[in-house]
């Protein structure tokens, strides 16, 4: 029996591939596996960037496995660390995640993509939240999507379940880049290597600030930054990397980031 999740690591990059034919749908067991993988990614100091994609070119992921649900998987069951797909509720994930969408990305699959920091997509990719048609709610998407794209477009997707092609998804801003299918993973790795060469402590500070500031006023968030009340900001301002960045700029050379 094949492993439903394949991983590969190279330098500071972790590649995670959902491989559950035919639709890369995710049942409870697979979700728990993904949670452990992304938790280990979060906690491994040698890993700096993750790529998540689906096997094949037809589906990124159809989301929740309805066949498994019919066989007894509860929709409110134990999804494991990080909630559904291991990403959308994973606490303190302060490392960049790139999602490479290689086909149909719908329901929980789209919710996983929305949990990433960058989304690149193949030209044939399509997106939808069809939960409305099966009498349930796209819970994480209902929270996240109206904050990522115009409210009326998000509500159109949530209320009607209509499909967006990749051009429209890019126009509304939840896809960063469109590439040909044969270039998708190559481009994902290019971006990952760029991020892997960057300052991990700065990435961590950016991610914590963006995440925590969402529920704060501007001034409250700024005060927490200037008073070093975010753990990642405090670590950054006390780090060797902070000094290295200033020295490298002054010496007109590329900095050497150590993550400490």
LOTIKE-921684 format. One line per field, with one value per residue (C-alpha): residue number from 1; x, y, z. Coordinates in Angstrom, 3 decimals. Layout:
N
n NUM,...
c1 X,...
c2 Y,...
c3 Z,...
END
This chain:
260
n 1,2,3,4,5,6,7,8,9,10,11,12,13,14,15,16,17,18,19,20,21,22,23,24,25,26,27,28,29,30,31,32,33,34,35,36,37,38,39,40,41,42,43,44,45,46,47,48,49,50,51,52,53,54,55,56,57,58,59,60,61,62,63,64,65,66,67,68,69,70,71,72,73,74,75,76,77,78,79,80,81,82,83,84,85,86,87,88,89,90,91,92,93,94,95,96,97,98,99,100,101,102,103,104,105,106,107,108,109,110,111,112,113,114,115,116,117,118,119,120,121,122,123,124,125,126,127,128,129,130,131,132,133,134,135,136,137,138,139,140,141,142,143,144,145,146,147,148,149,150,151,152,153,154,155,156,157,158,159,160,161,162,163,164,165,166,167,168,169,170,171,172,173,174,175,176,177,178,179,180,181,182,183,184,185,186,187,188,189,190,191,192,193,194,195,196,197,198,199,200,201,202,203,204,205,206,207,208,209,210,211,212,213,214,215,216,217,218,219,220,221,222,223,224,225,226,227,228,229,230,231,232,233,234,235,236,237,238,239,240,241,242,243,244,245,246,247,248,249,250,251,252,253,254,255,256,257,258,259,260
c1 0.000,1.488,2.130,-0.605,1.882,5.316,8.055,11.480,13.992,16.860,18.932,16.385,13.428,10.720,8.477,5.125,3.080,-0.494,-0.736,-4.170,-5.613,-7.873,-8.592,-5.937,-8.807,-7.925,-9.396,-8.826,-5.757,-4.114,-4.865,-3.209,-0.152,0.045,-0.205,2.803,4.773,4.074,4.645,8.051,8.741,7.864,10.091,13.125,15.671,17.320,14.154,13.243,10.662,7.939,6.296,2.935,1.409,-0.619,0.485,-0.472,-1.838,-5.595,-6.045,-4.216,-6.797,-10.546,-10.414,-12.454,-12.726,-16.477,-16.012,-14.219,-16.994,-19.594,-17.578,-17.582,-15.063,-16.796,-16.640,-15.889,-13.462,-9.812,-7.907,-4.714,-2.123,-2.863,-6.452,-7.554,-4.553,-2.130,-1.732,-4.764,-4.692,-1.018,0.096,3.277,4.197,6.719,8.251,7.184,4.945,4.497,1.484,1.841,-1.633,-1.538,-5.190,-8.518,-8.293,-11.625,-13.249,-10.718,-8.039,-8.580,-8.557,-5.122,-3.906,-5.227,-3.117,0.061,1.939,2.441,0.271,1.499,-0.752,-0.630,-2.588,-5.229,-5.860,-9.424,-10.815,-14.140,-15.865,-18.641,-19.606,-22.849,-24.064,-23.586,-25.279,-22.240,-20.040,-16.528,-15.541,-11.906,-12.577,-15.513,-13.042,-10.062,-11.312,-13.187,-9.928,-7.859,-10.019,-12.900,-15.812,-18.399,-16.237,-15.602,-19.302,-20.096,-17.803,-19.144,-22.846,-22.942,-20.029,-19.089,-15.751,-12.979,-10.362,-6.775,-6.925,-9.795,-8.156,-5.031,-7.064,-8.659,-5.274,-5.254,-2.895,0.521,1.692,0.498,2.913,2.698,2.111,5.578,7.125,5.045,7.319,10.441,9.087,8.031,11.566,13.012,10.914,11.759,15.488,15.157,13.424,15.858,18.684,16.949,16.898,14.814,14.478,13.019,10.575,9.498,8.921,6.948,4.697,4.018,3.325,0.953,-0.862,-1.224,-1.909,-5.011,-7.045,-5.375,-5.536,-2.581,-1.235,-1.555,0.418,3.073,3.434,3.958,6.658,8.534,8.340,9.576,6.480,6.384,8.726,10.047,10.740,12.581,14.664,15.436,16.488,18.863,20.318,23.607,21.649,20.454,24.087,25.131,22.509,23.751,27.413,26.771,24.904,27.730,30.375,28.388,28.374,25.765,24.836,25.413,22.315,22.734,19.253,20.527
c2 0.000,3.329,6.120,8.770,11.541,11.638,13.893,14.895,17.267,19.114,21.569,23.616,22.752,20.171,18.998,17.460,15.670,14.455,11.163,9.563,8.641,9.568,12.984,13.390,13.606,13.626,11.322,11.531,9.277,11.227,14.515,13.254,12.181,15.633,17.255,15.323,16.177,19.909,19.926,18.346,20.906,23.690,22.292,21.261,24.109,22.767,23.190,26.689,26.409,23.921,23.164,21.382,19.960,17.030,14.033,14.000,16.847,16.434,17.223,19.266,18.018,17.593,18.170,16.075,12.410,11.868,8.122,7.857,9.928,7.536,4.677,6.257,9.114,11.875,15.365,16.654,13.825,13.971,15.672,15.696,18.362,21.488,20.606,19.525,18.877,19.719,23.377,25.524,25.431,24.665,27.064,29.120,28.065,30.811,29.445,30.138,27.617,27.527,25.800,24.500,23.893,21.370,20.942,20.905,22.663,22.614,22.402,21.446,21.426,25.146,25.647,24.009,26.279,29.323,28.231,28.700,31.980,31.833,30.076,29.288,27.432,25.600,27.070,24.331,24.804,25.473,26.529,26.150,25.785,23.303,22.536,24.484,21.816,19.026,20.895,21.783,24.794,25.520,26.569,27.680,29.269,31.213,32.794,33.257,33.934,37.229,38.568,37.563,38.663,41.137,40.330,39.980,37.551,35.463,35.376,34.440,31.409,30.445,30.917,29.447,27.026,28.288,27.430,29.927,29.285,30.176,33.504,34.741,33.414,35.362,38.479,38.429,37.965,34.591,33.102,34.746,33.320,31.170,28.796,25.930,22.504,21.287,24.281,24.170,22.222,23.725,27.189,26.127,24.957,28.187,30.176,27.788,28.116,31.898,31.808,29.204,31.658,34.416,35.368,32.794,34.969,37.789,35.370,34.191,37.758,38.615,35.595,36.152,39.865,39.267,36.481,38.219,41.714,40.447,40.842,44.056,47.738,49.139,50.996,48.009,45.858,48.550,48.936,45.195,45.296,48.289,46.862,43.489,41.722,39.318,36.400,36.295,40.038,39.831,36.928,38.814,42.038,40.095,37.920,37.530,37.732,41.253,42.378,40.380,42.106,45.551,44.588,43.027,46.123,48.377,46.147,45.809,42.016,39.262,38.388,34.931,33.991,31.551,31.675,32.733
c3 0.000,-1.053,1.403,0.921,1.699,0.081,1.395,0.220,1.743,0.148,2.152,4.122,1.897,2.592,-0.256,0.735,-1.950,-1.378,-3.268,-2.832,-6.225,-7.810,-6.302,-3.590,-1.106,2.570,5.205,8.958,8.945,6.118,7.845,11.019,9.007,7.429,10.837,12.106,8.962,9.231,12.995,12.445,9.722,12.145,14.892,12.814,12.866,9.712,7.652,6.489,3.673,2.714,-0.627,-0.691,-3.863,-5.176,-7.219,-10.887,-12.972,-12.539,-8.840,-6.271,-3.773,-3.694,0.054,2.455,1.448,1.087,0.525,3.857,5.419,4.050,5.544,8.997,9.169,11.131,9.639,13.153,13.905,14.982,12.166,14.239,14.852,12.845,12.019,8.543,6.306,9.111,8.161,8.739,12.548,13.189,15.895,15.645,12.116,11.478,8.293,4.688,2.914,-0.868,-2.403,-5.964,-7.414,-10.236,-11.151,-9.345,-5.994,-4.222,-0.808,1.824,-0.852,-1.385,2.385,2.532,-0.282,1.610,4.587,2.533,2.166,-1.594,-4.185,-7.670,-10.079,-13.386,-16.289,-16.058,-12.299,-11.142,-7.775,-5.967,-2.612,-3.474,0.120,-0.288,-2.724,-0.184,2.647,4.707,5.371,4.151,7.644,7.295,3.896,5.354,7.769,5.487,1.972,2.613,4.112,1.079,-1.858,-2.337,-0.034,-2.796,-4.781,-1.684,-0.879,-4.485,-4.162,-0.737,-1.539,-5.043,-5.163,-8.621,-10.201,-10.951,-13.592,-12.771,-14.622,-12.469,-9.305,-10.218,-11.007,-7.549,-5.941,-4.256,-6.822,-7.010,-10.299,-13.222,-14.945,-17.394,-15.862,-16.794,-14.985,-11.825,-9.482,-11.017,-10.241,-6.744,-6.054,-7.467,-5.011,-2.192,-2.832,-2.871,0.515,1.847,1.144,3.114,6.818,8.749,11.852,9.767,8.120,11.552,12.733,9.588,9.977,13.675,13.194,10.264,12.107,15.458,14.099,12.304,15.479,16.721,15.963,14.059,17.086,19.399,16.978,16.504,20.258,20.647,17.977,19.386,22.914,21.641,22.941,20.005,20.750,17.195,17.122,20.442,19.129,15.908,17.626,19.899,17.150,15.335,12.083,12.907,13.249,10.195,8.072,9.069,8.581,5.169,4.014,5.150,3.584,0.342,0.438,0.644,4.225,5.668,7.663,10.544,12.023,15.412
END
